[in-house]
Amino acid sequence: MTENVRLEERTRIARELHDNLLQAFLSASMQLGVAADGMPAESPVGTQKFRGHSRLGPRAYVLKTMPPGELLDVIRQVHSGKKKIPSEIAAYLAEHYGDEQLTHREVDILRQLANGNRNRDIAEKLFIAEETVKAHLKHIMEKLHANDRTQAVSIGIRRGIIQL
């Protein structure tokens, strides 16, 4: 019986320590400029969201899946003035960060494209000329580095620019 009591007490203490460490981390991260997955400066769902957070000045980004030892290393590095971004996030940024953002109208057209609409249909729905739709599509393809309409939609979905 005492064995179960000890185990329960250890479990309770471990949970309290975990909660205290988490609270301390959240407090420190706010002061140090660390963006944590699950906090307001959340994991990037789309390039635009992460770009917005990077302008706010986080000096590090941590993931929920990060091992505790690595988490402490990140906190120490940021405290010493360094920046830390996990390799998964760095790869994502390398692929998307330099890309131009689509205008609101281009996003509207990309959404219409994803819904299977032809240029003529898009023009009618958005009350613009078909030639204007073609011009916007040309800019969308250039900005997304897409070879065709299907690839543009695919890239838009993958980057979180549009949702189906």
C-alpha positions as CSV (number, residue, x, y, z in Angstrom):
1,M,0.0,0.0,0.0
2,T,2.8,2.4,0.9
3,E,4.3,1.7,-2.5
4,N,1.1,3.1,-4.2
5,V,1.0,6.1,-2.0
6,R,4.7,6.9,-2.8
7,L,4.0,6.5,-6.5
8,E,0.9,8.8,-6.3
9,E,2.9,11.4,-4.3
10,R,5.7,11.3,-6.8
11,T,3.3,11.7,-9.7
12,R,1.6,14.7,-8.0
13,I,5.0,16.3,-7.3
14,A,6.1,15.7,-10.9
15,R,2.9,17.3,-12.2
16,E,3.4,20.3,-10.0
17,L,7.0,20.7,-11.1
18,H,5.9,20.4,-14.7
19,D,3.2,23.0,-14.3
20,N,5.6,25.4,-12.5
21,L,8.3,24.9,-15.2
22,L,5.7,25.5,-17.9
23,Q,4.5,28.7,-16.2
24,A,8.1,29.9,-15.7
25,F,8.9,29.1,-19.3
26,L,5.9,31.0,-20.6
27,S,6.7,34.0,-18.4
28,A,10.4,34.0,-19.5
29,S,9.5,33.4,-23.1
30,M,7.3,36.5,-23.1
31,Q,10.2,38.6,-21.7
32,L,12.9,37.0,-24.0
33,G,10.9,37.1,-27.2
34,V,10.5,33.4,-27.7
35,A,7.6,32.3,-29.8
36,A,6.2,29.0,-28.6
37,D,3.9,26.6,-30.5
38,G,0.6,27.0,-28.8
39,M,1.1,30.6,-27.7
40,P,-0.2,33.6,-29.5
41,A,2.7,33.7,-31.9
42,E,1.7,30.2,-33.0
43,S,3.2,27.8,-35.4
44,P,3.0,29.0,-39.0
45,V,-0.1,27.8,-40.7
46,G,0.8,29.9,-43.7
47,T,3.8,32.0,-44.7
48,Q,1.8,35.2,-44.0
49,K,1.2,34.3,-40.3
50,F,4.9,33.5,-39.7
51,R,6.0,36.6,-41.4
52,G,3.8,38.6,-39.1
53,H,5.3,37.0,-36.1
54,S,8.9,37.4,-37.3
55,R,8.3,41.2,-37.6
56,L,7.3,41.2,-34.0
57,G,10.8,40.1,-33.1
58,P,10.8,36.6,-31.6
59,R,14.4,35.6,-31.1
60,A,13.5,31.9,-31.0
61,Y,10.8,29.5,-31.8
62,V,10.1,26.3,-29.9
63,L,7.9,23.4,-30.7
64,K,5.6,21.4,-28.4
65,T,7.6,18.3,-29.4
66,M,10.9,19.8,-28.4
67,P,12.8,17.7,-25.8
68,P,13.1,19.4,-22.4
69,G,16.9,19.5,-22.6
70,E,16.7,21.2,-26.0
71,L,14.1,23.6,-24.7
72,L,16.5,24.7,-21.9
73,D,19.3,25.2,-24.4
74,V,17.0,27.5,-26.4
75,I,16.2,29.5,-23.3
76,R,19.9,29.9,-22.5
77,Q,20.8,30.9,-26.0
78,V,18.1,33.5,-26.2
79,H,19.1,34.8,-22.8
80,S,22.7,35.2,-24.0
81,G,21.4,37.2,-27.0
82,K,21.4,34.6,-29.7
83,K,18.5,33.5,-31.9
84,K,17.3,29.9,-32.4
85,I,14.9,28.5,-35.0
86,P,14.4,24.7,-35.3
87,S,15.5,23.2,-38.6
88,E,11.9,22.3,-39.6
89,I,10.9,26.0,-39.3
90,A,14.2,27.2,-41.0
91,A,13.5,24.9,-44.0
92,Y,10.0,26.2,-44.2
93,L,11.3,29.8,-44.2
94,A,14.0,29.1,-46.8
95,E,11.3,27.8,-49.1
96,H,8.8,30.6,-48.6
97,Y,10.1,33.7,-46.9
98,G,11.4,35.6,-50.0
99,D,8.2,35.1,-51.9
100,E,6.0,38.0,-52.7
101,Q,2.7,38.1,-51.0
102,L,-0.5,37.9,-53.1
103,T,-2.8,40.9,-53.1
104,H,-6.4,40.5,-51.8
105,R,-7.7,40.4,-55.3
106,E,-5.2,37.7,-56.3
107,V,-6.2,35.6,-53.3
108,D,-9.9,36.0,-54.4
109,I,-9.0,34.8,-57.9
110,L,-6.9,31.9,-56.5
111,R,-9.9,30.9,-54.4
112,Q,-12.2,31.0,-57.4
113,L,-9.7,29.0,-59.4
114,A,-9.6,26.4,-56.6
115,N,-13.4,26.1,-56.9
116,G,-13.0,25.1,-60.5
117,N,-14.1,28.3,-62.1
118,R,-13.0,29.3,-65.6
119,N,-11.6,32.8,-66.3
120,R,-15.0,33.9,-67.7
121,D,-16.8,32.7,-64.5
122,I,-14.3,34.4,-62.3
123,A,-14.6,37.6,-64.2
124,E,-18.4,37.5,-63.8
125,K,-18.3,36.7,-60.1
126,L,-15.8,39.4,-59.3
127,F,-17.3,42.0,-61.7
128,I,-14.1,42.5,-63.6
129,A,-13.0,41.9,-67.2
130,E,-11.8,38.5,-68.3
131,E,-8.5,40.1,-69.4
132,T,-8.1,41.4,-65.9
133,V,-8.5,37.9,-64.6
134,K,-5.8,36.7,-67.0
135,A,-3.4,39.5,-65.8
136,H,-4.0,38.6,-62.2
137,L,-3.4,34.9,-62.9
138,K,-0.1,35.7,-64.6
139,H,1.0,37.6,-61.5
140,I,-0.2,34.8,-59.2
141,M,1.8,32.2,-61.2
142,E,4.9,34.4,-61.1
143,K,4.6,35.1,-57.4
144,L,4.0,31.4,-56.5
145,H,6.5,30.2,-59.1
146,A,3.8,27.9,-60.5
147,N,3.9,26.4,-63.9
148,D,0.1,26.1,-64.3
149,R,-3.2,26.8,-62.6
150,T,-3.4,23.5,-60.8
151,Q,0.1,24.0,-59.3
152,A,-0.8,27.5,-58.3
153,V,-3.8,26.2,-56.4
154,S,-1.7,23.4,-54.8
155,I,0.9,25.9,-53.7
156,G,-1.8,28.2,-52.3
157,I,-3.3,25.4,-50.2
158,R,0.1,24.2,-49.0
159,R,1.2,27.6,-47.9
160,G,-2.1,28.3,-46.2
161,I,-3.0,31.2,-48.5
162,I,-6.4,29.5,-49.4
163,Q,-8.4,26.7,-47.8
164,L,-10.7,24.3,-49.5
